[in-house]
Amino acid sequence: MLLAGDEFGRTQHGNDNAYCQDNEISWLNWEKIDDKGQALTNFVRTLTKLKGTFPILQRGRFLKSELNEALQVNEITWINASGVEMQQDDWGDGNMRCFGMLLDGRAPEDRD
């Protein structure tokens, strides 16, 4: 879900439909990546390596937040900055600045 232009902080000068333009609006100049863009690129590179290292991050389907009755665990739990499971109201809270996900490796890989 990342686009190189987003990683490098590239603007399209307000054009949200630049994919259909073959000019400076949609071109990416790889020679002009600044320090901020390079830092974000390195961060994404690190995340990519993490994904390849840990099998729990290599699921081949969307994860489910439903309780597995047999194991009494959720495959994935969405948590707020306090580490508490997100509630419905939390998702619409305009003051919430971060959330996390807790993956439980005991949940079966291929559950329908």
C-alpha positions in Angstrom: 0.0 0.0 0.0 3.0 2.3 -0.4 3.8 4.4 -3.4 7.4 5.5 -4.1 6.2 9.1 -4.5 4.6 9.0 -1.0 7.8 7.6 0.5 9.8 10.4 -1.1 7.3 13.1 -0.1 6.6 13.9 -3.8 3.8 16.2 -4.5 1.5 16.1 -7.5 0.6 19.8 -7.0 -3.0 18.9 -5.9 -3.6 16.6 -8.9 -5.2 13.4 -7.5 -5.5 11.9 -11.0 -1.9 12.1 -12.2 -1.6 8.5 -13.2 -2.9 9.4 -16.6 -0.4 12.2 -17.3 3.0 11.8 -18.9 4.6 14.9 -17.7 6.4 16.4 -14.6 3.3 16.0 -12.4 3.5 12.2 -12.5 7.3 11.7 -13.1 9.5 10.7 -10.2 13.0 12.1 -10.1 15.1 9.4 -8.4 18.1 11.9 -8.3 16.3 14.3 -5.9 15.4 12.0 -3.0 16.1 14.1 0.1 17.2 12.9 3.6 13.6 12.6 4.8 12.6 10.5 1.8 15.7 8.3 2.3 14.9 7.8 6.0 11.4 6.7 5.1 12.7 4.4 2.3 15.1 2.8 4.8 12.2 2.3 7.3 10.1 0.6 4.7 13.1 -1.6 3.8 13.4 -2.6 7.4 9.7 -3.5 7.6 10.1 -5.6 4.5 12.9 -7.5 6.0 10.9 -8.1 9.2 8.0 -9.5 7.2 10.4 -12.0 5.5 11.8 -13.0 8.9 8.7 -13.8 10.9 6.2 -16.4 9.6 3.3 -14.8 11.6 3.7 -11.8 9.2 3.4 -13.9 6.1 -0.2 -14.8 6.2 -1.7 -15.5 2.7 -5.2 -14.2 3.6 -6.8 -11.4 5.6 -6.6 -11.9 9.3 -9.8 -12.3 11.4 -10.4 -10.5 14.7 -13.0 -13.2 15.7 -12.4 -15.3 18.8 -11.2 -18.9 18.1 -13.4 -20.8 20.5 -11.2 -23.8 20.6 -8.0 -21.9 21.6 -9.8 -18.9 23.2 -7.6 -16.4 21.3 -8.1 -13.8 18.6 -5.9 -14.2 15.6 -5.5 -10.4 15.5 -6.5 -7.8 18.1 -6.6 -4.1 17.4 -5.3 -2.1 20.4 -5.2 1.6 21.3 -2.1 3.6 22.5 -2.8 2.3 26.1 -2.7 -1.3 24.9 -6.4 -1.8 25.4 -8.5 -3.5 22.8 -10.1 -1.0 20.4 -13.8 -0.4 20.9 -16.2 0.7 18.2 -16.1 4.4 19.4 -12.3 4.4 19.2 -12.4 4.0 15.4 -14.3 7.3 15.0 -12.3 9.2 17.6 -10.7 12.2 15.8 -8.1 12.6 18.7 -6.7 9.1 18.3 -3.2 9.4 16.9 -2.1 5.8 16.8 -3.3 2.2 17.2 -1.6 -1.1 17.0 -2.2 -4.7 16.2 -1.5 -7.7 18.3 -1.0 -11.0 16.5 -1.4 -14.3 18.3 0.8 -17.0 16.8 -1.3 -19.7 18.5 -4.2 -19.1 16.1 -4.3 -21.6 13.2 -2.9 -20.4 9.8 -5.7 -21.6 7.6 -9.0 -21.0 9.5 -12.2 -20.3 7.5 
